[in-house]
Amino acid sequence: MKTNYRMFFELECEPFSSDIELDNILPTSSLKGVEERIHYAVGLGAIALVTGEIGSGKSTALRYVTGRLHPSEYRTLYITASTGSVLELYRQLLDGLGMDMGGVSRAVMLRRIRHEILEVVQGKKLKMILLIDEASLLRLEVFAELHTLTQFEKDSKPLLPMVLAGQSNLIDNLMYRSSLPLASRIVGRSHLEGVTREQMDQYLKHHLAIAGVKNTIFDETAVTAIHQGSGGLFRKANHLA
């Protein structure tokens, strides 16, 4: 069925795939705004916050921003919260750092993580960035633990800037007393919302062009229907298109 669909419209590839290549991501104004705020936070060794409902493009924004960082200057640690526990956080960090620490205590994990971060920043002279997707799933005690993790400085400048991305309740979780020390380091906030109809039209045309489409497939009525049905969210629009 998919083959017939692509043959009928003469598509070179799937136009609305979720695993779009980095170079093909449409650089919208909101995406550029996220990039600017993250760069600002990273430059200060602070924290950037990216919020939005499911399908608003948070993960795509993180991928877009980190994909444009030069690997000779930056080392990124990208983790996705699932159970939201401290142990899960540490295990993902250790895995991202290329370390196998199964069966050791939490204190040992923390010590090894901090040591490796120092090695990367001071030894290899790279800027390290910790990105946590689905951060709204983190348990409250994790926010306090993250503050502890980042409490080492060299020449008075924090060594581990951070990007927290999640749904809007992430902001509520950061307002708890135990989370306030970490929240005090937030210097850049971005909230992703549904796009306008005009932006949706641009998005649809962009993705069809990626697939090699030269003629218009969606008329004005179809664009309006996709925009209304998706609420302006690209992920939902991908399914409707």
N, C-alpha and C positions, 0 to 999 in steps of 0.2 A: 504494500500500500504506500509506504513512504517512498519507495523507488518510483512508483507511478506518479506520485505527487511531484517529485523533483523533476522527473522527465517532462511532465506536462508544462511546468513553469520554467523549464530549462535552468534549474538551479545547479550551481557548481558544488554547493555544500548546503548543510542545514542552516538556514538563516537565523534561526532563533534558538540556537543551542546554548546551554548553560555554561559550557566550557569554551567560550569564545576566547580566541587568542588575545594576548595583552594589547598588541598593536591595533586590534580591531575594536577595542572598547571606545564607545563614543564619549569624548571628553566634554561632558556637559558643564554648565556653570556651577552647579552644585558639587560636582566631582572635583572641579578645580578649587572650589572653596574648601573642601575637605583636605585636599593636598596642601593648601597654604597653611591651614591651622595645624596640621600634623607637623609640617616642616618647622613652624614656629615653636611648637612644643618641644620637638626634638632638639632644636638649637639651644633651648634653655635647659635641657635635661629634665623636662617636666612631663606632664600627662595631657594627652588629647582625648576627647570624648566624642564618639560618633554614635548617635542614636537614630532610631527609626523603626517603623513596624516591619513585620515579616514581609520580605519581598521588595523592600525599598532600595536595596542596592548597597547595603553596608559591607558585605563581604567583597563585592565587586570593587567598591571604593578602596578597601584595604589592599586588594590585589593590584589595583591600578597604581596606587601610591608607592607600594613597596617594589613593584616591578620596575619603577623608574629610578630607584636608588642604585647608585653605582656600587657593584660588589667589591670594588677595591677600597671603598670608603666605609661601607655599612655592612653589618651582620644583623639579620633580622631573626627573631625567634617568634614564630607564629604558632599559637595554640588555640584550640577550640574547646571551650568549656562544655562538658556534658553532665557529669555527676555534680560538678561544682565544688568538689572537695579540695582541701589543701594537698592531700596525697596525689590526687589526679593532676593538680597543677604542677607539683614537683616532678612527677614522672614524665609529664610532657616536656617540661623544661630540660630534664636530663636527656631525654631522647633527642630533643632539638639540638642539644649541645654535643650529641654523639657519645653519651656516657651511659653505660649499663650499670645501674645501681640497685638492682632488685634485692630485696630482703634486708636493706639497711634501714636505720631509724630515720625519722623525719629530720632530726637535728643534723645527722650526717648528710642527708640530702641537701639541706640548706647550706651547709658549709661547703660542700663540693660545688654547688651551683654558683655561690658567690666567688669561690676561688677561680672557677672557669671564666666567669664574666670578667673578673679582674685580668685574667690572662689575655683574653681577647682584646680588651680595651687598652690595657697598659703594655702588654707584650706584643700584640700584633698591630696595635695602633689603629684599631677599627672602632667605629661608633656602633654600639649595639642598641637595638630597639626591640622591646617586648610588645608584641601585639596579641591581644586576647579577644577573639571573636566569641559571640554569644556570652559576653561577660555578664549579662543580666541573669544568667543561670548560676553565677557564683554564689556560694553561701556567704553569709555576712562575715564569718571569721576569716575568709580568704582575703578580704580587703585589708584587714589588719595585718595579715601575713605578708601581703604584697608590699605594704609599707615597710615592714621589717626587712624584707628581701632587698629593698632599694636603699636601705640606710647605710651606704658606704660611699664616701666621697673622696675625691682627690683634688687638691687645690680648690676646695670649696665648691666644685661643680659636680652635680649628681652624674653618676655614670650610666644609669639605666633609664632613659626616657621610655614612656609607655603609651600605648594606644588601647583604649577600652572601647569595644563596640558591642552594642546590644539594643534590646527594645527599651522603650521609654521608662520602664520600671527600674532600669539601671540607675537612673538619677535618684529615685526614691531610696534605693539601697545605699547609695553613697551619702545620704543624709543622716544615717544612723551614727550615733556617737562613736562607735568603734571604727567606722569607716572615714570619719572626718579627717584624720591625719593624712590619709591617702588623697581624699578629695581636695584638700588644701593645695595640692600640687597641680590641679587641673588649670591650664591656662588657655585651652582652645576647645570650643564646643561646636559641634555640627549636628544638625538634625535633618535627616533626609525625609522628604515628603513626596507625595505623588506629583508628577509633572503636569504641566498644562497640556491642552490639546495640541497646540503648535509644537511643543517639545516632543510629544508622542508621535506626531507625524514625522518629525525629523528623525526620531529613533527608528521607526519602521522603515523609512527610506534608506537609512544608513545600513541597517542589517540586510535589507534586500540587495543593496549594492555590493555588500561583501560576498553575497552568494552569486553575484554575476547577473542580477536582474537589471535589465536596461529599460523596461517598460513599467508603467504603473500597474500594480496589482490591486492595491487597496484604494477605492474611490473615497470621496469625502465622507460619505455615509458610513463606510466601513471603518474609517479612522475614528470617527466620532463614537461608533459602537464599541470599538476596542478600548478607547480612552475611558468611556463611561463604565464599561464592564470591568476594567482593571483598576479603576480608581486612580489611574495615573501611575500605577506601579509596574515597572518594567517586567518583573518576573511573571506577574499575572498576564501581562500583555503577550509575553512569549507563548503562553499556553493558548490564549485566544486567537493569536495570529496563525 
